[in-house]
């Protein structure tokens, strides 16, 4: 266990569950759960406006936070261009989402256990030539519907909104979206443009994660803002 966790340094919810950042992820989880009274938020997409804003780190930590609350969780790496989940959890990426969507494997073969109780991972699989087509396919819709029957919570990590259309497509198949914004890196108009892309497909914005805010000059921190 300790050897595996040593390779999961970015998953602070596992390595340091008592830290302020881990508490922030628990607060994020709680806010998502209470964001809807009338309908269940089960499939949650995590994206960002641009690259290197920390969306994959947020996805992994949010998934782990749900798993630690005794929910049966699946993290899907739907970034079929720059996947990271297989590295984060030190898993094989021979088969994954792309293999499943191209009907090379069944769902069972595309899902792997992580070293975290209650948390399963569907890696990206081999990078395909047509990621957006795959995301828009009826097969992707059917896969999500099937997975809804198997898991309490499904977290989907997608590419940045302004880079490609993949995230917009997946947003339309999800119950809600979390957008990660890197503090001091992304200009306000860029973030607004990214949100407008989500609005166009009728996506439900659950909230924004403002990442890399400095609480002290020497200390990195995550700050979360929630809202519709």
Secondary structure, 3 states (H helix, E strand, C coil): CHHHHCCCCCCHHHHCCCCHHHHHHHHHHHHHHCCCCCCCCCEEEEEECCCCCCHHHHHHHHHHHHHHCCCCEEEEECCCCCCCHHHHCCCCCCCCHHHHHCCCCCHHHHCEECCCCCEEEECCCCCCCCHHHHHHCHHHHHHHHHHHCCCCEEEEECCCCCCCCHHHHHHCCCCEEEEEEECCCCCHHHHHHHHHHHHHCCCCEEEEEEEEEEEECCEEEEEEEECC
